[in-house]
Amino acid sequence: MWSDEKDTIVKLLEDSHEKYPRICPCCGKKTGHVFFYKHDENKYGSAWAWCSTCQEYSHSRFETPTWWRNNASFPLEILHGCPDTLDESCDEIDNWANILLDEDNKIQ
């Protein structure tokens, strides 16, 4: 069952250039994921951080990283607070984040 553990799991949202999945700060397994949704051209959007193993998660308003671009496969209409739907596509989400991180690293 999913548990909203804001204080610890949000460490996954730190803007490092480490690949996904990341080590979960709650359980230590390499099953930590993030997803962002940037609203229009606003620097703020929504953020999800979760672990597929221990099912700790956080969903909040967040300043999206400069490297993030929305993925058309995940329109706003399918997103909700609990990351259960996102977790079903965690491999695709991790791949998307890693592609964006690689592009950002080439620019820097």
C-alpha positions in Angstrom: 0.0 0.0 0.0 1.3 3.4 -0.9 2.4 5.7 2.0 3.0 9.4 1.7 6.5 9.9 3.2 7.4 13.4 2.3 10.3 14.0 4.6 12.6 11.2 3.3 11.5 10.3 -0.2 11.8 13.9 -1.5 15.6 13.4 -1.5 15.0 11.7 -4.9 14.0 15.1 -6.2 17.4 16.6 -5.6 18.7 18.0 -8.9 21.7 15.7 -9.4 22.6 14.2 -12.7 22.5 10.7 -11.3 20.7 8.2 -13.5 17.4 6.6 -12.7 16.3 4.5 -11.0 18.0 5.8 -7.9 18.6 4.3 -4.5 15.6 4.9 -2.4 16.4 6.9 0.7 13.7 5.0 2.7 14.5 1.3 1.9 17.9 1.3 0.2 16.7 -0.5 -3.0 17.6 0.9 -6.4 13.9 1.4 -7.2 13.5 5.2 -6.7 11.8 7.2 -9.4 10.8 10.7 -10.2 8.3 12.3 -12.6 7.6 16.0 -13.2 4.9 17.8 -15.0 5.7 21.3 -16.1 2.7 23.5 -16.3 2.9 25.7 -19.4 6.1 27.8 -19.4 5.9 28.3 -15.7 9.0 27.1 -13.8 6.7 25.4 -11.3 4.9 22.2 -11.8 4.0 19.0 -10.1 6.6 16.4 -8.9 6.3 12.8 -7.8 9.0 10.9 -6.1 8.4 7.2 -5.2 9.9 3.8 -4.6 8.5 0.8 -6.4 9.7 -1.5 -3.6 8.7 0.1 -0.3 5.9 2.2 -1.9 6.8 5.5 -0.1 6.0 8.5 -2.2 5.6 12.3 -2.3 3.6 14.4 -4.6 3.9 18.2 -4.4 4.2 21.5 -6.2 7.8 21.8 -7.3 10.2 23.9 -9.3 10.9 21.6 -12.2 14.5 21.1 -13.2 15.7 23.1 -16.2 16.4 19.9 -18.0 12.9 18.5 -17.7 10.5 18.3 -20.7 7.0 16.8 -20.4 6.5 13.4 -22.0 3.4 13.3 -24.3 2.7 9.7 -23.1 1.7 11.1 -19.7 -0.9 13.9 -20.2 -2.1 15.8 -17.2 -5.5 14.1 -17.3 -4.0 10.7 -16.3 -1.9 12.1 -13.4 -3.1 12.1 -9.8 -1.5 12.3 -6.4 -0.7 8.6 -5.8 2.0 7.3 -8.2 0.4 4.0 -8.9 -0.3 4.8 -12.5 3.2 6.2 -12.9 4.8 3.2 -11.3 3.2 0.9 -13.9 5.4 2.8 -16.5 8.5 3.4 -14.3 10.9 1.9 -16.8 9.6 4.3 -19.5 9.7 7.2 -17.1 13.3 6.4 -16.0 14.4 6.1 -19.6 12.8 9.5 -20.4 14.5 11.1 -17.5 17.9 9.6 -18.4 17.6 10.8 -22.0 16.9 14.3 -20.8 19.8 14.2 -18.3 22.1 12.9 -21.1 21.0 15.8 -23.3 21.5 18.3 -20.5 25.0 16.9 -19.7 26.0 17.4 -23.4 25.0 21.0 -23.3 26.9 21.8 -20.1 
